[in-house]
Structures are given as structure tokens and as C-alpha cells.
């Protein structure tokens, strides 16, 4: 499956969180910009969806086959024949590209593919059953099996076609990129993507900004690489593509070093490469990295499993924790005036700004929204109830809501407040790889937490250790490692009475 964009662009732009600070006109939005930018963490991935659609078809066909076989007591020969028909339908769905959902393909044409696949399966069934069972069983089996399978597949694929169309229109099925380098390769890449609509190009950045054109094929040139590092559009960007002259090796190295601090995946498309090599690279830009140089390639299957894990365990945890959360809420209201919950803007996946919820543990007048002063032992800002819920990490329980919303995960690097300070220096400036911890959704617990890196990071060494542990987790992340971390969290909390919280 290779879904491509079919976006509706407004005639007059409405401001979005990703708009450049100094550019708000329609000419600065460009031909690819959707009406509303979708954070990278919510992006859907065509290949994974295709596999899920195939799984749905297989489950439906298998259920229908089993039901008919049992009801008619088809016996070994009839069961084998029905199984052959089912496999033939599933194979035909793949052969006739029933999972591509082409951008220009209407619903009627798509359903024709389904009808052909079902006809092929039915023909195979007739042949197989005719060779193995009496004709009366043949008519009964196919007559009961084929119409039900056909009707169900038509309904399923109508729903999927409508969903894919809606996801395209919203931009959730279309990756966003920015290009570094206003070069000929950049122009050819944009031309190709304008024709296919497989990728959105949100902007171009070039260090020679003073000499660069205002736009390339309508895509705005938004500034130099420093502007890219600080640009508010980056949480919506899936990949940065560097397109610089192949002979400018020193410039390539410099750009790579400057951009490594970002959590976004970075790929390289050299301007001046052989024409066929460049054409091949451009054709692959929607599917795989060109020349991968930074950032972890996205493992969509693993991300899907992690999301399912978060939903299942998150719902169970919320049910179990609900009585405790109610008691804590009452205790906070009785202990000190002010709201029960405290919310703070923190860094999420891909440097996205998210609002994280916690139980309030400080007096309202002393709350520090930007973590300019981190919590210390015997901190006079913390309430009596606050000391207990911070020491036991019960103040973090409302973040289960962040997990279910998809902004956080149960396991991952802890989200730090935006602008958090370590002494007199912003924590993010102490470690060059600090943003690499944002290559995954932040978590309620994590590898760093069970290794003693909990609470404030009030020294440069503490920041470096936290980042090193977070990056180690990102490189090793798996379902089983997450289960181990969740299992170890409670023992670590109970045995870590010395941690400042």
C-alpha cells in the first residue's frame, strides 16, 4: 500500500501552531501545506495499515469458512476444499492490489477488485469440491459460503476506502518533510512530489538564505539552518532531507553535525549524483531513507505494538488506580487551597509541546510552570500531602490520561519541562544529544527511572547520565524490555527512599 495525499488547501490560511513566526500569508504556506498540521506522533503508516486490512480480511474469511464447514459437516474433503477457496480469495486480493487504495481510484473501481478476487476464490472452490465431495455438498457449501464472504468483504473494504480517504484529507497518511539546500535536486524532488502527492514538503532551508529564492516551485524558503533548529514546524516534520552539491563535502559534514541535535530522522540526497541514481532516490523518498545518517528509522510495527500495549495496560492501570486517585484528590483539597491537578508544558515526541498532568504537590503561589528552580530536599514549596505523593510518585498517576491520549507512553524517557534549568543553565544546552531523548514518546516510567535517575537533574553530570540512559533505552526498546521496566518500577520506588522528589 502506498497512500498518497489528496489534500484540500484553504484559499485564505488560518494560523496553525506550525506557522513561521514571521510568515503568515498564503504564499508562505506553499502548495503542500494541509489546512491543519498533524503532529508526527499521530501519523498513520500505509504499509502497516495494509497489513492490518489483510489481517481483517483473513479473520473474516477464516470465520466464514469454519462456520460453513461445521454447519454442513463437510468432512475432511469438504473442509479442505473450503480452505482452498479461502486461501484463493486471500491470494487474489493481494494479486489484484486490493490494499493499495490508489488516490485516484473511486470506490466502485476498488470494489470491482474485491468482486474479482471473490470470483476467483469461488471458482477454485467449485473445482476443489468437485474433485473431493458429492455435487449436492458442492452446491450447499459454495452457496452458503461465497455470498456471505463476498458481502462482508464489500462492507469491510467500503469502510476502509472511506477511512483512507478521510485520513488522506486530514494529512495523517502523508509524511511531512523539510528540505535543507535550495538546489536543483531539491527542485526536482519537489516537482516529483507535486505530481505524486506522496509526501508534503513544508519548507526549504538554506544557509545561503540571502541568495536563495523566496520559494522553490511554490514551497517557501523559510530561513537558514539556525532557523530550522528553532522552528516551531519541526514537531510536525517526519524527516529532514539534505540536498546539497555532492562536491561540497565539507558543507555536508557541517550540516550533518549541526542537525544531529534534532530528534527528526535525517536523510541525504546529493545534488549532482548520477541522473538515474537521483531518480531512484526521489522515487523512494516516501518509503525509505535515502542515505540514512541520523535519527532512528521508524519501526512502525514496533510503534503499533507499543501503542496497543499502552492502551491495554493504561486502561487496566486507570481502573485499578481510580480509588487511590480519588483519595489523593480529596486529601489535596483538604490539605491546601487550590486545584487538585497541576499542568505543565513539557517536551514530547519530536520536540512537540504537550501539556502533562500531575496531582498538585506545591502551594499554588509557589508553583513553577517552567522548572526554573528544581525541587530540592525539604523544599519549602511542597505541601504535606505533596511530600508523600512525590516520594511515592503517586503525583504522576494523572499522566495515565496523557498515555491514553497518545501524548505519552507507559515506558519511555521522562518528559522534562520546557526551559528546565540546571543551575543557571538550561538543561538542554548541557548535552549535545539532549533532543535525542525525544525520538520516542515520553513515559511515566523508564530505563533511567529504574536505574536511580529519578527526580531533579540539578547538576550537569546528572543531566548527562539521564540522557545517556534514555538514549540507551531508545536503542534497546522492545515489548519485553517494557514489561521488565514496568515490573521493576514499584520495587525501585519502594527501595529508593533517598531520591529527592
N, C-alpha and C positions, 0 to 999 in steps of 0.2 A: 504494500500500500504506500502510496506517495501523495497524500493530500496536499493540495496547493491552495493558495489564497484566492478568495473571491470577495474582496473587502469593499464596503461602501464607505466612501470618503466624504466628509461634510464639505459643503461649499464655503461655510464660514467656520473656522476652527474654534472649538471650545477648549479652554485651557485644561491641561491634564498634569498630573504630578511629574511627568517626564518632559515637560516643555523646557526648552532652554530659557535661562533667566532673561536673556536679552533678545529673545526672538519669539514673537507670538503670532505673527502673520501667517496666512496660508502658504506663502512662498517658502516659509521656513519649516513647514511640516513635511513637504515632499510627497511624491506620488505613492509611497508605500505606507505612510503613517495611518494606522487604523484610528477610528474615532476615539477609542479608549485603549490605552496601553495595558497589557496584561502582564503581571509580574512573571518572571521566568519560572518560579516555583509552581505556577498553576498551568504551565504549558502542557498540552497533550502531545503524544508522540505517535505518529501514524503507524509505524511498524508494530508497536505494542498493541494499539487498538485493533489492528488487523488480526493479530494472534488471539485477542480476546473474542473478536467476532467469530473466528474459526472455532474456538472452543465452544462458544454458544451454539453454533450450528451442529457441532459434533454431539453435544449433550442432547439436543432436541432430536436429532436423527437416531441416536442410540436409545433414547427413551421410547420413541415410537416403535422402533424395531423390536425391543424387548417386550413391549405391551402386546403387540400383534402376535408375536411368536408364542407367548404364553397363553393368550386367549384362544388361539386356534389349535394349540397343541401340535405345532407344525412338525415336531420331531427333529432329529439331527439333520436330516436332509433339508427340510424347510428352513430351519434356523440358519444353516449355512448359506442357503440361497438368499434369505433376507439380509444376512450380514454382508454378502457380496453386493447386494443392491445399495445398502447404506454406504459402504466404502466407495462404491462407484459414484454416488452423489457427491460425497465429500471431495473426492478427487476431481470430479468435473467442476465443482465450484472453484477450485484453485486453477484449473486449466482455463476456464472461461473468465478468469480475473474478476471474480465476484467481490473481491475485497479491496479493489483499487479505488472505487468511488471517485472517478475522474471529475475534475472541476466542471467540465462542460457536459458531463453525462447527466441526462434527465432521469427522473425516476422510472419512467416507462422502459427506457432502454436498459436500465440496470435490472429491472425485474425480468426482462427477456432473458438475461443471462441465467437467472435463477430457474426460470422455466426450462431452459435448455439443459441445465445440469440435472434437474429432476427427471426430464425425459430420458436422458442417458442412463440414470440410475434405474428407472423403471424398465428400460429395455434390457439392461443387464439382469435385472431381477426375473423378468419373464424367461430369459434364456437359461439362467441358473436353475430356476424352479422347474422348468420344463424337463430338465435333464435329471432331476432328483426326486420329484414328487408327482402324484397324480394331477391331472388337469383341474379337477374341482378344487383341490387345495391351492393350486396356482391362482385361480381366479379369486378365491376368497382372500388369500394372503395379500396379493397385489392390490385388490380392490379395497381392502381395509387399510393398507399401509400407505400407498402412494398419495391419495388425496390429502390425508392428514399431514404428511410431511411437507407436501407442496404448499398447502395453505399456511402452515406455521412458518416456513421459510420466507414466504412472501411477506407475512406480517413483520417478522423479525427484520428483514432487510429494508422494508419501508421505514421502520423506526430508526434503523442505523443510518440510512441515507439522509433522513431529516436531521438526525443528530450531527452528522458530519457537516452538513450544510450550515447548521447553526454555529458549530464550533469554528468553521472557516470564517464566517461573517464576523465573529467576535475576536478573531485573531488567536484563539487558543491552539489551533492546529498549525500555526505558521510561525516558524522560528524568526527571531529578530537578530539582525547583526548590525554592527557598525564597521566601517572601513577606515583603516589608517593608511593614508597615502592617496593623494589626488593624482593618480597615474592613468596611463592608458589601460592597464589591466583592470583598474577599478571601474573605468567607464565601460569596458566590455562585460565585466561581471554584472554591472547594473543593467545594461541592455538585455543580457540573457535573462535576468530575474524579472525584468519588466514583462518579458514575453511569457515566462512560465508562471510567475506569481507563486513560486515555491518558497520564497524567503522574502521577508521585509528588510529593506535597508533603511535604517532610521536616520543615518547621517554619515558624513565623511569628516575625518580629522586629518590635519596635515601640519607638520612643524613649519612648513613654508607658507603659513596661512596668509601672509601679506601678498604673496604672489599667486596663491591658489584662486581659482574661480569661486564665485559665490555659490555655485551649485554645479553638480555633475548629473546630466540627464534629469534635472529636477530635484535630485537629492541634495539637500543643503550641506555646505561645508560649515561645520559648527565651531571650528577652532583648532588649536594645536593639541599636542598630546597632554599637556598640562590641563587643558580644558576637559579632555577626555577623562583624566583621572578624577576630576572633581565633579563631573557632570551628573545631574540628577536622573538622566535617562538610563544609566548603567544597570540598575536593578531589573530593567525590562529587556536587557540585551542577553541573548544566549551565547553569542560568540563574537569575538573581535577578529577581523580578517585583515592582516597586514599585506598591503600590495605596494611594494617599493621596488625600484630597479634592482635586478639581480646582481648588477656590478657594484652596488653600494653596500658592500658587506659590513663596513664599519657602522653605517647608519642602521642596518638591520639589527646588528648586535646591540646598539644603543637603544633602539626601540623595544627590543625584547626585554632588556634589563629594566627599562622604565615601566613597562606594562606588567611585569611579573607580579607586582604588588597587588594587582586586581584579582578577584576571585573568578572572573569570567574566563571561559575557555578561549585560547588564542590560537589562531591558525595562520599559515603563511602562504601567500600566493605571489610568487615573484613575477614582477613585470619584466618582460624581455625573455622569458623562457620560451622554449620551442612552441610553435603555434598549437600543435596537437596536444602537447603536454598541458598547456594552459587551457585549451578547450575541455580536456578531460577533467582537469581540476575544477573548472567552473561548473561542469555538469554534476560534480559530486558535492558541491558546497552545501546542499540541503540535507545530505545524508551522513557524511563522514567528514572528519577533519581533513584539511588539505595536506598540510605538513604540520602535524601537531607539535607544539613547542611549549605550551604552558597550560595549566589548569587540567583537572581530571576529566577525561572523556566521560560523558554521561552514560551510566549504565541504567537504561530505562527499566529493564526487568527488575533490577535490584531496587530501584526507587519505588516501583509499584508495590513490591513485596513489603518494603518498609512502610509505605503509606497504609496498606492493609493492616500491618502489624500495629501501627499507631491507632487506627480506628478501633480494632478489636480490643486491644489491651487498654486503650484510653477510655472506652465506654465502660468496660469492667471496672477499671480503677475509679471512674467517676461515681459509679453505683456504690462501690464499697466505701468510698471516701465521703459521700454525701452527708451522712450523720455527723462525721467528725468536722466537716466544713461548717455545718450549721452551728455546732457548739462553739467553734472558733469565732464565727461571726458574732454570736451573742456575747462572748467574752470580750471581744474588741470593743463593742458598743458600750459595755458596762465599764470597761477599764479607762477609756479616754474619749473625749468628744471628737467627732469626725466620721468620715465614711469608713465602711468596713474594708473596702478594696482600695488599693493603690495601683495606679497605672503609670507606666514609664515607657518612653520611646527607646527601642533598642535595635541593634543591627540583627537582621535576619538573613535568609539565604540570598546570596549575590548582592550583599550590602543593602538589601531592601530595608526600609524603616518599618518596623512593626510596633504595635502597642502591646506590651506584655503586662499581664495582670498578676497581682500578688495580694495577699492579705496585708493590710496596713500594719506596720510594726513600729512606726515612729509617730511622735506627735505631729499633728498637721502642720504647725508652724515651722517644724524642723525638717520637713521632707525635702529631699534633694533630687529633683527630677533629672538632673544631668550628671549625677555621681561625681560632682566636683570634689567632694570630700567622702572618701570611702569609710565604711564602718570600722571602728576600732574596738578593742576590748573595753568593756564598761562604758560604752558610748552613751552619753547622757541624753541623746536624742531618742533612744529606744525606750518604748513603754515596757511595763511589767509583762504583759501578755506577749509583747513583741520579742522580748528576750527568749521566751520559751519557744515560740513558733519559729524563730530564726535559728535557734540552736538545733531544733529537730527538723528544720527545713519544711515544716508544715505550712509556712507562709507561701510556699511555691505551689500549693495544690490548685489554686485557680488557673494555673497555666495549663491544666488539662483542657480548658476551653480553647486556649491557643493551639493545642495539639489537634483537637477535633476540627478546628477551622482550617488546619493545614499550614499555619504560620510557623509552628514548631513541631518537633518530633519528641517522642518519649526519651530517645537517646541521641545525643549529639553534643557539640560544643555549647557551653552555656552562653546565652545571649548577654552581651555587655551593653551597658547604657551608651548612647551616642555621646561622644565627647568625654567619656570617662577619663579621669585624671589619675595618674600615679605620681604622687608628689606634686610637683609644679609642671609636669609634662603630660600631654595627652598620651594615654596608654598605647594607642595605635601607632604612635611615632617611635616607639621604643624597639619594635621588631619589624624588619622589612617584610616578613611573611605574615604579618598580623591578619590581613584580609583573607589569607588562605583558609582560615577557620570558618569563613562564610561560604565555602564551597559546598556546604551541606546545611540543611536546616538546623537551627539551634535546638538544644534538647533540655528537658527537665533534669536529666542526669547525664553522666557521660564518663568517658575513659579518664579524663582529668579528675573528675569528682571522686572516683573510687581509688585514685592514687594520691589523695590528700590535697589536691589543688582545688579547694573549695573556698568560697567566700571572697574577700577582697584580694586584689593583686596590687599591693601597695609598695612594691619595690620592683626595679627593672628586672631582677632575676626571677621574681615571681611571675611577671608577665611573660618572660621568655619560656619559662617552664610550662605555663598554661598553654601557650601557643604550640610548643613542641608536642605536648600530649594530645592536643586537639588535632593537629596535622597527622600524628601517628594513627589516631582513631579513624580519620577520614580515609587514610590509605589502607586500613585493615578492615573497614566496616563490612559486616555480614550479619545475617539473621541470628546466627548462633552467638556471635560476639555481643550483639544487642541483648540477647537473653541473659548472657553471663553478667553483663553490666547491670541490668535490672535486678538480677538475683543478688548481686553484691552490694547494691546501693544501701539497703537497710542495715546490714551488718556494719558497713563503713560508717554510716551516720551514728549508729549506737556506740561504736568504738572510737569515735573521733570527738571526744569532749573538749579537746584543746583548740579546735578550729574556731577562728573568730567569725561570727555570723551576725 
